[in-house]
Amino acid sequence: MPKPPAFAATSARPSDCCGKQQTPYQSPIPSFRPTRRNSSADRRKNRPAAPAFGLCGGDNLNQSKRRVTMQLAHIPLDQLNISALNMRHGKRAPDISDILPSVRARGVLVPLLVRPNGQPETFEIVAGRRRYFAAKSLADERGEGDPLPCAIMEDGDDADALEASLIENLARLDPDEVSQWETFSRLVRQGRTVPDIAVTFGITDLKVKRILALGDLLPKIREAYRREEIDTETVRHLTMASKAQQKDWLALCADPDQYAPRGYQLKQWLFGGQSISTKVALFAIEEYPGLITSDLFGEDSYFADADLFWQKQNEAIATKRDTYLNEGWSEVVLLEPGQYFHAWDHEKTPKKKGGKIVITVSHRGEVECHEGWLSRKEARRAREGGEQEETAAKLPRPEVTGPMQNYIDLHRHAAVRAAMLDHPAVALRLVVAHAITGSGLWQVRPEPQRAANETVTASLAGCKAEAAFGKKRREVLALLGSPDEDSLVAGGNGDAVAIAGVFARLLALCDDDVMRVLTLVMAETLAAGSAVIEALGNQLNVDMGIWWQPDDAFFDLLRDKEIANSMLADVGGKLVADGNVAEKVKTQKNIIRDFLAGENGRPRVETWLPRWMKFPAESYTSRGGFRTADQWTQVQPLFVRE
């Protein structure tokens, strides 16, 4: 037998991982049932098990008691070729797309089974053909290849090699999903990310996430799935169930007189297919003013009025949220009904280190409070520290979105410049301030009023302030003798002859008319979204309620559930807001509309302005990210005197 390179130590007698001597494998061979749930597994259900082909030797390949002694070594690619006794020899190159990502990320981990082929320093592959081709493909990519781990058989008859090749291929079963979950969850705990795992095992991120979702199941359900007592569709739906729902489902399975829904029927059962049990109420049952129904034995009771239940349940959720905040928790995240909390994507974090509360609400009314958690990204930021990352963690998202800020800026700008037209003395002083502070020979350009999207454009076109401004602009254009009633007054091209013409026209006007022209020019060149708007709006005591009312564009841009709930408290009171705290943003916006219109039994609210639109502007949260309020904070000391 030729001497292979870099041989590992050999063992004449097999031993286990603790070094104890193993008893050689004895016949008869026991039968087993594979756990893989696919067509190939179904074909193997009654096949006798092949003995595990260990690398330390000692496993019988037939019913005799002889032992096979093997050596471990790393052998270069150019010293390996496919044995004619390999059961897949002579076939075309195998499909290696499923194992290539793993080999690329981790290399070949499972040794190939080889034997000497009669030539010095060369070996033929009895089992492991696909691993060999994957390693060759990787060597072609990188220009060089690493030696492959190999288990070297002793010289013997060809039957041994044939049996070994057949055993490896017959005994190779993919792990079931529960076994994959056990491995994946350990990798996550050790710091591996979902993309890392996907690349290593050559599967998609979505596949990894679906397998990790098995962690949301009770152990009894996982084991039943492993034993193929539950089909795949059913287990997928059970991963979306709360722990209480899973316990109820297991109880139905254990009761011979009950039917446990599966597949599509299970989905219906989970999402509203049953009445709401009184067991899920956070509030005291005595406080519920509606009707409660019970079964014949009085053991189970249900709320007859689902709407009334949700009102009381939401009030209790709001109270629980406020209690957590008063206890010093940094944030309480309230997920929308039916949205799930995946513990595998979070890390346990105590309150003193910034841990949050996550509250989930099922469609059956069950509420679960997950105390002391951070997403893995937030936890990593907390560990790494750094001023920038700490700031990012404190401000997860701005209070208003970019389009909403644009909407607010343009409507406030329209109202302020419309109001300024009645205060020429203020405009005069503002013009002087512009002349003193300006640069580049004070190039005058009108405000372009660029809208973020067509929705904001349409809203501004129907704005009452814009209509009033357009009317007075046409009057000024008439004073200047302009034939175009829709053109701007300011923003000329600096032509000297044109300047002389405007100057001659102004000399023919009285002082009051000149002041009207000056005021409109100042209004046209007033920058939207600037600190000047905040200063001027507060100086003129602009009442936005005169110029603006909440329209469809405003509600379309309102997408933050926390802020929508605060606005609902403004128009309907805290009791109504708390009663709908877990509802979707769309539902809460519809209730606000009902109050403003006096519809669907809601009392009409005549005048309501969001805090964003008032002068001075106010924030709804402490998250920051509302530029309008920040600008007023900067200029307020200049205009407010004690």
C-alpha positions in Angstrom: 0.0 0.0 0.0 1.5 3.4 -1.0 2.1 5.9 1.8 -0.5 8.7 1.6 0.5 12.3 2.5 -0.2 13.6 6.0 -1.6 10.5 7.5 -3.6 10.8 10.7 -3.1 8.2 13.4 -4.7 4.9 12.8 -6.7 2.8 15.2 -6.6 -1.0 15.1 -9.8 -1.2 17.1 -12.7 1.4 17.0 -13.3 3.7 19.9 -16.1 6.2 20.7 -15.6 10.0 21.1 -14.5 9.5 24.7 -11.8 7.0 23.9 -13.6 3.9 25.2 -13.4 0.7 23.2 -16.5 0.0 21.1 -18.1 -3.3 20.5 -17.9 -4.2 16.8 -21.2 -4.0 15.0 -23.1 -7.3 15.2 -25.8 -8.8 12.9 -28.7 -9.1 12.5 -29.2 -5.6 11.0 -32.1 -3.8 12.6 -34.7 -2.1 10.4 -35.5 1.6 10.7 -38.0 4.1 9.4 -36.4 7.2 7.8 -37.8 10.6 8.9 -37.4 12.5 5.7 -40.8 13.7 4.3 -40.4 13.5 0.5 -40.8 11.1 -2.3 -37.3 9.6 -2.0 -38.0 9.0 1.7 -41.3 7.3 0.9 -39.5 4.9 -1.4 -37.2 3.9 1.5 -39.8 3.4 4.2 -39.4 -0.4 4.5 -35.7 -0.6 3.6 -33.4 -2.2 6.1 -30.9 0.2 7.7 -27.3 0.3 6.5 -24.8 0.3 9.3 -23.1 3.7 9.8 -19.8 3.8 8.0 -17.5 5.2 10.7 -14.2 6.8 10.1 -12.4 5.1 13.0 -13.1 1.6 11.6 -14.6 -1.5 13.1 -18.0 -1.4 11.3 -19.1 -4.6 9.6 -20.0 -4.4 5.9 -21.7 -7.8 6.1 -22.7 -10.2 8.8 -19.2 -11.4 9.6 -17.3 -10.1 12.6 -14.2 -8.9 10.8 -13.2 -5.3 11.2 -12.1 -2.7 8.6 -9.2 -0.5 9.6 -8.9 2.8 7.8 -6.6 5.8 7.9 -7.5 9.5 7.7 -5.5 11.8 5.4 -5.8 15.0 3.3 -5.0 14.1 -0.3 -4.5 16.6 -3.1 -7.0 16.7 -5.9 -4.6 15.6 -8.6 -4.0 12.4 -6.7 -7.6 11.4 -6.8 -9.9 9.9 -9.5 -13.3 8.1 -9.6 -13.1 4.4 -9.0 -14.8 2.1 -11.6 -16.4 0.4 -8.6 -18.2 3.7 -7.5 -21.9 3.1 -8.1 -22.1 6.3 -10.0 -19.0 5.8 -12.2 -19.5 6.5 -15.9 -22.5 8.8 -15.4 -22.3 12.4 -16.6 -20.9 15.0 -14.2 -23.3 15.3 -11.3 -25.4 18.3 -10.3 -23.5 20.0 -7.4 -25.6 23.2 -7.2 -27.0 22.2 -3.8 -23.7 21.5 -2.1 -21.4 23.9 -3.9 -22.4 26.9 -1.7 -21.6 24.9 1.4 -18.3 23.7 0.0 -17.5 27.3 -1.1 -18.2 28.6 2.4 -16.8 25.8 4.6 -14.8 23.4 2.3 -15.4 19.7 2.2 -16.1 18.5 5.8 -17.2 14.9 5.3 -14.3 12.7 4.3 -14.4 10.8 0.9 -14.0 7.1 0.9 -10.9 6.1 -1.1 -8.6 3.2 -1.7 -5.2 2.7 -3.4 -5.4 2.2 -7.1 -2.1 0.4 -7.6 -0.1 3.4 -8.6 2.2 5.3 -6.2 0.6 8.2 -4.3 -2.7 8.0 -6.1 -6.1 6.9 -4.9 -9.5 6.1 -6.4 -12.8 7.4 -4.9 -15.2 4.7 -3.8 -17.8 7.1 -2.3 -17.9 10.9 -2.4 -18.1 11.6 -6.1 -20.2 14.8 -5.8 -17.9 16.2 -3.1 -15.0 15.6 -5.4 -16.6 17.4 -8.3 -17.6 20.3 -6.0 -14.0 20.7 -4.8 -12.8 20.6 -8.5 -15.3 23.3 -9.4 -14.1 25.5 -6.5 -10.5 24.9 -7.5 -11.3 26.1 -11.0 -12.8 29.2 -9.6 -9.9 30.1 -7.3 -7.0 28.7 -9.4 -6.0 26.3 -6.7 -7.6 23.6 -4.6 -7.1 22.4 -1.1 -6.4 18.7 -0.3 -9.6 16.8 0.5 -10.2 14.8 3.7 -10.2 11.1 2.9 -10.8 7.8 4.7 -8.4 5.2 3.1 -9.6 1.6 2.9 -7.2 -1.2 3.0 -6.5 -3.3 -0.1 -9.2 -5.9 -0.4 -11.6 -7.5 -2.8 -13.9 -5.4 -5.0 -17.0 -6.5 -3.1 -15.9 -4.4 -0.1 -15.6 -1.3 -2.3 -19.0 -1.9 -4.0 -20.7 -2.4 -0.7 -19.2 0.7 0.8 -20.3 2.8 -2.2 -23.8 1.4 -2.0 -24.1 1.9 1.7 -23.2 5.5 1.7 -25.7 6.3 -1.1 -28.5 4.3 0.5 -28.0 5.5 4.0 -27.7 9.2 3.0 -30.9 10.8 4.2 -31.4 14.6 4.4 -32.2 15.7 8.0 -35.8 16.4 8.8 -36.9 20.1 9.4 -36.9 19.7 13.1 -33.3 18.5 13.1 -32.4 21.4 10.9 -34.2 23.8 13.3 -32.1 22.4 16.2 -28.9 23.0 14.2 -29.9 26.4 12.9 -31.1 27.7 16.3 -27.7 26.7 17.8 -25.9 28.6 15.0 -28.0 31.7 15.6 -27.2 31.6 19.3 -23.5 31.4 18.3 -23.8 34.6 16.3 -24.6 33.3 12.8 -27.0 35.4 10.8 -29.8 34.1 8.5 -27.8 35.0 5.3 -24.7 33.2 6.8 -26.7 30.0 7.4 -28.4 30.3 3.9 -25.0 30.5 2.2 -23.5 27.7 4.2 -26.2 25.2 3.4 -27.0 26.4 -0.1 -30.7 27.4 0.6 -32.6 30.6 0.5 -33.0 33.1 3.4 -36.8 32.5 3.3 -36.2 28.7 3.8 -34.0 29.4 6.8 -36.5 31.8 8.3 -39.3 29.2 7.9 -37.2 26.5 9.6 -36.4 28.9 12.5 -40.1 29.6 12.8 -40.4 26.1 14.2 -39.0 27.5 17.4 -42.4 29.1 18.0 -44.0 25.7 18.4 -44.4 23.8 21.6 -42.0 20.8 22.0 -44.9 18.3 21.7 -45.9 19.7 18.3 -42.3 19.7 17.0 -41.9 16.1 18.0 -45.2 15.1 16.4 -44.0 16.8 13.2 -40.7 14.9 13.4 -42.7 11.7 13.6 -44.7 12.7 10.6 -47.9 12.8 12.6 -48.6 16.4 11.4 -48.4 17.4 7.8 -46.4 20.4 6.6 -49.3 22.7 5.9 -50.7 22.2 9.4 -47.4 22.9 11.1 -46.9 26.0 9.0 -50.2 27.4 10.4 -49.3 26.3 13.9 -46.1 28.4 13.8 -48.5 31.5 13.6 -50.5 30.4 16.6 -50.0 31.7 20.1 -48.9 29.3 22.9 -52.4 29.2 24.2 -53.8 28.3 20.8 -51.2 25.6 20.4 -52.2 24.1 23.8 -55.9 24.3 22.8 -55.1 22.5 19.6 -53.1 19.8 21.4 -56.1 19.3 23.8 -58.4 18.8 20.8 -56.0 16.2 19.4 -55.9 14.3 22.7 -59.7 14.3 23.0 -61.2 11.4 21.0 -64.6 13.2 21.0 -63.2 16.4 19.5 -62.0 17.3 16.0 -58.6 19.1 15.7 -58.7 21.2 12.6 -55.8 20.8 10.1 -54.6 22.5 7.0 -56.9 25.2 5.7 -59.5 24.5 8.4 -56.8 25.2 11.0 -56.1 28.6 9.5 -59.8 29.4 9.7 -59.8 28.3 13.3 -56.8 30.4 14.2 -58.1 33.6 12.5 -61.5 34.2 13.9 -63.2 30.8 13.4 -64.2 30.7 17.1 -65.8 33.0 19.6 -63.6 35.1 21.9 -63.1 33.4 25.2 -63.3 35.3 28.5 -60.0 33.6 29.4 -58.1 36.1 27.1 -59.4 39.3 28.7 -56.9 41.6 30.3 -59.7 43.5 32.1 -61.9 42.4 34.9 -64.9 40.5 33.7 -67.1 42.4 36.1 -66.3 45.6 34.2 -67.6 44.2 30.9 -71.1 45.6 30.4 -72.1 43.3 27.5 -73.5 39.8 27.4 -71.4 36.7 28.2 -72.5 33.3 27.1 -71.5 30.0 28.6 -71.5 26.3 27.6 -73.9 23.8 29.1 -71.5 23.0 31.9 -70.5 26.5 32.6 -66.9 25.7 32.2 -66.2 27.9 29.2 -67.6 31.4 28.5 -67.5 33.7 25.6 -68.1 37.4 24.8 -71.2 37.9 22.8 -70.3 41.3 21.5 -66.8 41.2 19.8 -66.7 45.0 19.2 -67.3 45.8 22.8 -64.7 43.2 23.9 -62.1 44.8 21.7 -62.9 48.2 23.1 -62.3 47.0 26.6 -59.3 44.9 25.6 -57.6 47.8 23.9 -58.2 50.0 26.9 -56.5 47.4 29.0 -53.6 47.1 26.6 -53.1 50.9 26.7 -53.1 50.8 30.5 -50.5 48.0 30.4 -48.4 50.0 27.9 -48.5 53.1 30.1 -47.6 51.0 33.2 -44.5 49.7 31.5 -43.4 53.2 30.4 -43.9 54.5 34.0 -41.8 51.6 35.3 -38.9 52.9 33.2 -38.9 50.7 30.1 -37.3 52.6 27.2 -40.0 51.7 24.7 -43.1 49.6 24.3 -43.6 48.2 20.8 -47.3 47.3 20.1 -47.5 45.0 17.1 -50.7 45.1 15.0 -53.2 42.3 15.5 -52.0 39.0 14.0 -48.4 40.2 13.7 -46.0 37.7 15.3 -43.0 38.1 17.6 -40.0 35.9 16.6 -37.7 35.3 19.5 -35.0 33.8 17.3 -34.5 37.2 15.7 -34.2 39.0 19.0 -31.9 38.8 22.1 -32.9 38.9 25.7 -31.9 42.3 27.1 -32.6 43.7 30.6 -34.3 47.0 31.2 -31.1 48.8 32.4 -29.4 47.9 29.1 -32.2 49.3 26.9 -34.4 46.3 26.6 -37.9 46.9 25.2 -41.4 45.5 25.7 -43.0 43.9 22.7 -46.8 43.3 23.0 -48.5 40.9 20.5 -52.3 40.6 20.0 -53.8 37.6 18.3 -57.0 37.7 16.2 -58.7 35.8 19.1 -57.9 38.5 21.5 -54.9 36.9 23.3 -52.3 39.3 24.5 -48.6 38.4 25.2 -46.1 40.7 26.6 -42.5 39.9 25.8 -40.4 41.7 28.4 -36.7 42.7 27.8 -35.9 42.1 24.2 -33.9 43.9 21.5 -33.6 42.9 17.8 -30.2 41.4 17.0 -29.2 44.6 15.2 -30.1 46.8 18.2 -28.4 44.4 20.6 -25.2 44.4 18.5 -25.2 48.2 18.5 -25.7 48.3 22.2 -22.6 46.0 22.7 -20.4 47.9 20.3 -21.3 51.3 21.7 -20.2 54.4 19.9 -22.0 57.8 19.9 -23.4 57.5 16.3 -24.8 54.0 16.9 -26.3 55.1 20.3 -28.0 58.0 18.6 -29.3 55.7 15.9 -30.7 53.4 18.5 -32.5 56.2 20.3 -34.0 57.5 17.1 -35.2 54.4 15.3 -37.3 56.5 12.9 -38.2 60.2 12.5 -41.6 61.4 13.7 -42.6 62.5 10.2 -41.7 61.0 6.8 -40.2 63.1 4.0 -43.4 63.5 2.0 -45.3 64.5 5.1 -42.7 67.1 6.1 -43.0 68.5 2.5 -46.8 68.6 2.9 -46.6 70.5 6.2 -43.9 72.9 4.8 -45.9 73.9 1.7 -49.2 74.4 3.5 -47.7 76.4 6.3 -45.8 78.5 3.7 -49.0 79.1 1.8 -50.9 80.3 4.9 -48.1 82.5 6.1 -47.5 84.4 2.9 -51.2 84.8 2.4 -51.5 86.4 5.8 -48.4 88.6 5.2 -50.2 90.4 2.3 -52.3 92.3 4.9 -49.2 93.5 6.8 -47.1 95.6 4.4 -45.1 97.2 7.2 -43.9 93.7 8.3 -43.1 92.9 4.6 -41.1 96.1 4.3 -38.9 95.2 7.2 -38.5 91.7 6.0 -37.4 93.0 2.6 -34.8 95.2 4.3 -33.6 92.1 6.3 -33.2 90.2 3.0 -31.3 93.0 1.4 -28.9 93.2 4.3 -28.3 89.5 4.8 -28.4 88.3 1.2 -25.4 87.6 -1.0 -24.5 87.4 -4.7 -25.9 91.0 -5.2 -29.2 89.7 -3.8 -30.5 87.6 -6.6 -34.3 87.4 -6.2 -35.9 84.1 -7.0 -39.4 83.0 -6.3 -40.1 80.0 -4.2 -40.6 77.1 -6.6 -43.0 75.2 -4.3 -41.7 71.8 -5.4 -44.0 69.0 -4.2 -42.8 65.6 -3.2 -45.5 63.8 -5.2 -48.6 64.4 -7.2 -50.8 63.9 -4.1 -49.2 66.9 -2.4 -49.4 68.9 -5.7 -53.2 68.3 -5.9 -53.7 69.2 -2.3 -51.8 72.5 -2.6 -53.8 73.4 -5.8 -57.0 73.2 -3.8 -55.6 75.1 -0.8 -57.7 78.1 0.3 -54.6 80.1 1.0 -53.3 79.5 -2.5 -56.6 80.7 -4.0 -56.5 83.9 -1.9 -52.9 84.5 -2.9 -53.6 84.0 -6.6 -56.4 86.6 -6.4 -54.1 89.3 -4.9 -51.3 88.4 -7.3 -53.6 89.1 -10.3 -54.4 92.5 -8.8 -50.7 93.4 -8.5 -50.1 92.3 -12.0 -52.9 94.6 -13.2 -51.2 97.5 -11.3 -47.9 96.7 -13.2 -49.8 96.5 -16.5 -48.8 92.9 -17.1 -51.0 91.2 -19.8 -50.4 87.7 -18.3 -52.6 87.2 -15.3 -51.0 83.8 -14.3 -47.4 84.8 -14.3 -45.1 85.5 -11.3 -44.4 89.1 -10.3 -40.8 88.4 -9.1 -38.1 86.4 -10.7 -37.1 88.5 -13.8 -33.9 87.8 -15.8 -32.1 91.0 -14.7 -32.5 92.8 -18.1 -31.7 96.5 -17.6 -34.4 97.7 -20.0 -37.0 95.5 -18.2 -35.9 97.0 -14.8 -36.3 100.6 -16.2 -39.8 99.7 -17.4 -40.9 98.3 -14.0 -39.3 101.4 -12.3 -41.3 103.7 -14.6 -44.5 101.9 -13.8 -43.8 102.1 -10.0 -43.2 105.9 -10.2 -46.7 106.3 -11.5 -48.2 104.5 -8.5 -49.1 105.8 -5.1 -47.1 104.7 -2.0 -49.9 102.3 -0.9 -49.9 100.5 -4.3 -46.1 100.3 -4.2 -46.3 98.7 -0.8 -48.8 96.2 -2.2 -46.4 95.3 -4.9 -43.5 95.1 -2.5 -45.5 92.9 -0.1 -46.4 90.4 -2.8 -42.8 90.2 -4.1 -41.6 89.4 -0.6 -44.3 86.7 -0.3 -43.4 85.1 -3.6 -39.7 85.0 -2.6 -40.4 83.6 0.9 -38.6 80.2 1.3 -40.9 77.3 2.2 -39.9 75.0 5.1 -37.5 77.6 6.5 -37.1 79.1 10.0 -38.4 82.4 8.6 -41.8 80.8 8.1 -41.9 79.8 11.8 -40.8 83.3 12.9 -43.2 85.1 10.6 -46.2 82.7 11.3 -45.8 83.3 15.1 -45.3 87.0 14.7 -48.5 87.3 12.6 -50.4 84.9 14.8 -51.4 82.8 11.8 -54.5 80.7 12.4 -54.0 77.6 10.3 -57.6 76.7 10.8 -58.7 79.5 8.5 -56.5 78.4 5.7 -56.3 74.6 6.0 -58.4 71.6 6.8 -57.3 67.9 6.9 -57.7 66.4 3.4 -57.2 63.0 1.8 -53.6 63.8 1.0 -52.9 64.4 4.7 -54.5 61.1 5.8 -52.7 59.2 3.0 -49.4 60.5 4.3 -50.2 59.6 7.9 -48.9 56.1 8.4 -47.5 56.0 12.0 -49.8 54.1 14.4 -48.5 55.8 17.5 -49.1 59.2 16.1 -52.5 58.3 14.7 -53.5 57.1 18.2 -52.4 60.5 19.6 -54.4 62.4 17.0 -57.4 60.2 17.8 -57.0 61.2 21.5 -57.0 64.9 20.3 -60.4 64.6 18.6 -62.1 61.8 20.5 -60.5 61.8 23.9 -58.1 59.4 25.7 -60.8 56.8 26.4 -61.6 56.4 22.7 -57.9 56.3 21.8 -57.1 53.7 24.4 -60.1 51.7 23.2 -58.5 51.5 19.7 -54.8 51.4 20.6 -54.2 48.0 19.0 -56.2 48.8 15.8 -54.5 49.3 12.5 -53.5 52.8 11.3 -56.3 52.7 8.7 -59.0 52.0 11.2 -57.8 54.8 13.6 -57.7 57.3 10.7 -61.2 56.3 9.7 -62.4 57.0 13.3 -60.7 60.5 13.2 -62.5 61.2 9.9 -65.8 60.2 11.5 -65.2 62.7 14.3 -64.4 65.5 11.9 -67.4 64.8 9.8 -69.8 63.8 12.6 -70.6 60.5 11.0 -71.1 56.9 12.2 -72.4 58.0 15.6 -69.4 60.2 16.4 -69.9 63.8 17.7 -68.6 66.3 15.2 -65.4 68.1 16.0 -65.7 71.6 14.4 -62.1 72.8 14.6 -59.2 70.5 14.9 -55.6 71.2 14.0 -52.8 68.6 14.3 -50.0 69.8 16.5 -47.8 69.7 13.4 -49.9 72.5 11.7 -50.3 74.9 14.6 -48.2 78.0 15.2 -46.0 77.3 17.1 -45.6 73.7 15.9 -45.4 70.8 18.4 -44.2 67.2 18.2 -46.3 64.2 19.1 -43.4 62.1 20.3 -39.9 62.4 21.8 -38.4 60.6 18.9 -37.3 63.8 17.1 -37.1 64.1 13.3 -39.7 66.9 13.0 -37.8 69.7 11.4 -40.6 72.3 11.8 -40.6 72.1 15.6 -36.7 72.1 15.7 -36.7 75.4 13.7 -39.1 77.1 16.0 -36.9 76.0 19.0 -33.9 77.7 17.3 -35.6 81.1 16.6 -38.1 81.2 19.5 -35.7 83.1 21.9 -35.4 85.9 19.3 -39.1 86.7 19.3 -40.4 85.6 22.7 -39.5 88.0 25.6 -40.2 87.5 29.2 
